[in-house]
Amino acid sequence: MDLLNCAGSVWVRALVLLSLWDSSFGQISYSVSEEAKKGTVVGNIAKDLNLSGQDLESRAFQLVAGPNAKYFEVNLKTGFLLVNDRIDREELCENKQKCVLNIEVMVHNPHKLYRVEMIILDINDNSPVFPRQTFVLDINEHVLPGDRFTVSTARDMDIESNSVKSYKIKPNEYFSLDVQSAGQHSASAELVLQKSLDRERESVIKLVLTAIDGGMLPSTCSLVYLLFDVLV
């Protein structure tokens, strides 16, 4: 994942959903943003599990080995659950609206196993990308003002508010841009002809289309050039 100038701020929030199924199992849930720095505090897991600082060592509190355990660690002195490794949401949960990593923690004497759900939040750390840098669209010079032409959409690996939110073109005498918003989903756009075309006067029209994503620090760093060959 590229960390461009459009990277969003990293923040953490925790939601405790502690419910004992029986004497051996419980569950707790936290949320943490992707790309949080190593050492970022996710939550006070000892407090949320009603364990004292003394319990952590005397009862051998530990993360259970598993594919997601490497991303987190527990400070046995403070009881804080910390980020331990880089978390890339797009790499772990590509194309999923909700990204969840499940880990387990254990204490002994008596034995208890807790399942911890880690919800990974998206940040704006990817820029929009068009499938190609140049598009060629052939247009008959007899088309009428008001006719519409769909433009290729850009793809953004980020989701919801951080996905593609708008498009713009540099001002020109022939086309305007009509952008259709899709709420939390990526926007789309159409070119609208504003003025009749004249091949003898101008056979090629060059436009620059820019995709703009959302988030606290929107990115506009992807460009595509559109060439229109005006046909008779």
C-alpha positions as CSV (number, residue, x, y, z in Angstrom):
1,M,0.0,0.0,0.0
2,D,1.3,3.4,-0.9
3,L,1.4,6.0,1.9
4,L,1.0,9.1,-0.2
5,N,0.4,12.7,0.8
6,C,-3.3,11.8,0.9
7,A,-2.8,9.4,3.9
8,G,-5.5,10.0,6.6
9,S,-4.9,10.4,10.3
10,V,-4.6,7.3,12.4
11,W,-7.0,6.9,15.3
12,V,-8.2,4.2,17.6
13,R,-11.5,3.5,19.3
14,A,-12.5,0.6,21.5
15,L,-15.9,-1.1,22.1
16,V,-16.1,-3.6,24.8
17,L,-18.6,-6.4,24.1
18,L,-17.8,-8.8,27.0
19,S,-20.1,-11.7,27.4
20,L,-19.3,-14.9,29.1
21,W,-20.6,-18.0,27.2
22,D,-19.6,-20.3,30.1
23,S,-16.8,-20.5,32.7
24,S,-14.2,-20.9,30.0
25,F,-15.0,-18.5,27.2
26,G,-15.6,-14.8,26.7
27,Q,-15.4,-12.3,23.8
28,I,-14.2,-8.7,23.5
29,S,-14.1,-6.4,20.5
30,Y,-11.9,-3.4,19.6
31,S,-11.4,-1.2,16.6
32,V,-8.1,0.2,15.4
33,S,-7.2,2.0,12.2
34,E,-4.8,0.4,9.7
35,E,-1.3,1.7,9.6
36,A,-1.4,2.5,13.3
37,K,2.2,2.9,14.6
38,K,3.9,0.1,16.5
39,G,3.1,0.7,20.2
40,T,-0.3,2.3,19.5
41,V,-2.6,1.5,22.4
42,V,-5.7,-0.4,21.3
43,G,-7.3,-0.8,24.7
44,N,-6.8,-1.8,28.3
45,I,-7.5,-5.5,27.8
46,A,-6.8,-6.3,31.5
47,K,-9.4,-3.9,32.7
48,D,-11.9,-4.9,30.1
49,L,-11.5,-8.6,31.2
50,N,-11.6,-7.6,34.9
51,L,-8.1,-8.8,35.5
52,S,-5.7,-7.0,37.9
53,G,-2.1,-6.3,37.0
54,Q,-1.0,-9.0,39.4
55,D,-3.3,-11.5,37.5
56,L,-1.5,-10.9,34.2
57,E,1.8,-12.4,35.5
58,S,0.6,-14.8,38.2
59,R,-2.0,-16.3,35.8
60,A,0.4,-16.3,32.8
61,F,-1.7,-14.0,30.6
62,Q,-0.7,-14.6,26.9
63,L,-1.7,-14.2,23.3
64,V,-2.5,-17.5,21.8
65,A,-0.4,-18.3,18.7
66,G,-2.3,-17.8,15.4
67,P,-2.1,-16.1,12.0
68,N,-3.2,-12.7,13.4
69,A,-1.3,-12.8,16.8
70,K,1.8,-11.1,15.3
71,Y,-0.1,-7.8,14.8
72,F,-0.6,-7.3,18.6
73,E,1.1,-7.6,21.9
74,V,0.1,-7.1,25.6
75,N,2.1,-5.1,28.1
76,L,2.0,-7.2,31.2
77,K,2.8,-4.3,33.4
78,T,0.0,-2.0,32.2
79,G,-2.5,-4.4,30.8
80,F,-2.6,-2.5,27.5
81,L,-3.2,-4.3,24.2
82,L,-0.7,-2.7,21.7
83,V,-0.2,-2.7,17.9
84,N,3.0,-4.8,17.3
85,D,3.2,-4.9,13.5
86,R,2.1,-3.1,10.4
87,I,-1.6,-3.6,9.6
88,D,-2.6,-3.1,5.9
89,R,-6.3,-3.3,5.6
90,E,-6.3,-3.6,1.8
91,E,-3.8,-6.4,1.9
92,L,-5.7,-8.3,4.6
93,C,-9.2,-7.7,3.5
94,E,-9.3,-6.7,-0.1
95,N,-12.8,-6.0,-1.4
96,K,-14.4,-6.5,2.0
97,Q,-16.5,-3.7,3.5
98,K,-15.7,-5.0,7.0
99,C,-12.2,-6.1,7.9
100,V,-12.0,-8.2,11.1
101,L,-9.0,-10.0,12.6
102,N,-9.7,-12.6,15.3
103,I,-7.2,-13.3,18.0
104,E,-7.3,-15.2,21.3
105,V,-5.9,-14.5,24.7
106,M,-5.6,-17.0,27.6
107,V,-5.1,-17.0,31.4
108,H,-4.5,-19.9,33.7
109,N,-5.5,-20.9,37.3
110,P,-8.3,-21.2,36.4
111,H,-8.1,-21.6,32.7
112,K,-10.0,-19.1,30.6
113,L,-9.9,-18.4,26.9
114,Y,-11.1,-15.1,25.5
115,R,-11.7,-14.4,21.8
116,V,-10.8,-10.9,20.7
117,E,-12.3,-9.3,17.6
118,M,-10.2,-6.6,16.0
119,I,-12.1,-4.4,13.6
120,I,-9.6,-2.8,11.2
121,L,-10.7,0.7,10.1
122,D,-9.8,2.2,6.7
123,I,-7.8,5.3,6.3
124,N,-7.3,7.3,3.1
125,D,-3.9,5.9,2.1
126,N,-4.5,5.1,-1.5
127,S,-5.0,7.4,-4.5
128,P,-7.5,6.8,-7.3
129,V,-6.1,5.0,-10.3
130,F,-7.5,4.9,-13.9
131,P,-7.1,1.6,-15.8
132,R,-5.1,3.5,-18.5
133,Q,-3.5,6.9,-18.8
134,T,-4.9,7.6,-22.2
135,F,-8.4,7.0,-23.5
136,V,-9.5,7.6,-27.2
137,L,-13.2,8.1,-28.0
138,D,-14.4,8.6,-31.5
139,I,-17.2,11.1,-31.8
140,N,-19.3,12.0,-34.9
141,E,-19.2,15.7,-35.6
142,H,-23.0,15.7,-36.1
143,V,-23.8,14.8,-32.4
144,L,-25.9,17.4,-30.8
145,P,-25.3,19.6,-27.7
146,G,-26.6,17.8,-24.7
147,D,-25.5,14.4,-25.8
148,R,-23.7,12.4,-23.1
149,F,-20.6,10.2,-23.1
150,T,-19.7,7.9,-20.2
151,V,-16.1,8.2,-19.0
152,S,-14.0,5.4,-17.6
153,T,-14.1,5.4,-13.8
154,A,-11.1,5.4,-11.5
155,R,-10.5,2.7,-8.9
156,D,-9.6,3.4,-5.3
157,M,-8.6,0.6,-2.9
158,D,-10.0,2.5,0.0
159,I,-13.6,2.2,0.9
160,E,-16.7,4.2,1.8
161,S,-15.8,7.9,2.6
162,N,-12.2,7.4,1.4
163,S,-13.2,6.0,-2.1
164,V,-13.6,8.1,-5.3
165,K,-16.1,10.9,-4.5
166,S,-15.9,13.2,-7.5
167,Y,-14.3,14.0,-10.9
168,K,-13.3,17.2,-12.6
169,I,-12.1,18.3,-16.0
170,K,-10.1,21.4,-17.0
171,P,-12.4,24.1,-18.4
172,N,-12.9,23.9,-22.1
173,E,-15.4,25.2,-24.7
174,Y,-16.9,21.8,-25.7
175,F,-17.7,19.6,-22.7
176,S,-18.9,19.9,-19.1
177,L,-18.8,17.1,-16.6
178,D,-21.9,15.7,-14.8
179,V,-20.8,13.7,-11.7
180,Q,-23.2,11.2,-10.1
181,S,-22.6,10.7,-6.4
182,A,-23.1,7.2,-5.0
183,G,-23.1,8.1,-1.3
184,Q,-20.6,5.9,0.5
185,H,-19.7,4.2,-2.8
186,S,-17.6,5.5,-5.7
187,A,-18.9,8.3,-7.9
188,S,-19.3,8.1,-11.7
189,A,-19.3,10.8,-14.4
190,E,-20.5,11.6,-17.9
191,L,-19.2,14.2,-20.3
192,V,-22.0,16.5,-21.7
193,L,-21.5,18.2,-25.0
194,Q,-22.0,21.9,-24.7
195,K,-21.1,23.1,-28.2
196,S,-21.4,21.6,-31.7
197,L,-18.2,20.0,-33.1
198,D,-16.5,21.1,-36.3
199,R,-13.9,18.7,-37.6
200,E,-12.4,21.2,-40.0
201,R,-11.8,23.6,-37.2
202,E,-10.6,21.1,-34.6
203,S,-10.2,17.4,-35.3
204,V,-8.7,16.4,-32.0
205,I,-9.9,17.6,-28.6
206,K,-7.7,16.9,-25.6
207,L,-9.2,16.9,-22.1
208,V,-7.7,16.2,-18.7
209,L,-9.9,14.2,-16.2
210,T,-9.1,14.1,-12.6
211,A,-10.5,11.7,-10.0
212,I,-10.9,13.0,-6.4
213,D,-11.2,10.7,-3.4
214,G,-12.7,11.5,0.0
215,G,-11.3,11.5,3.5
216,M,-9.8,14.2,5.7
217,L,-6.9,14.6,3.2
218,P,-8.4,14.1,-0.3
219,S,-6.1,12.9,-3.0
220,T,-6.2,14.2,-6.6
221,C,-3.0,12.7,-7.8
222,S,-4.4,10.5,-10.6
223,L,-4.9,12.0,-14.1
224,V,-6.0,10.6,-17.4
225,Y,-5.9,12.2,-20.8
226,L,-8.9,11.9,-23.1
227,L,-8.5,12.3,-26.8
228,F,-11.5,12.7,-29.1
229,D,-11.1,12.1,-32.8
230,V,-13.9,14.0,-34.4
231,L,-15.4,12.0,-37.2
232,V,-17.4,13.1,-40.2
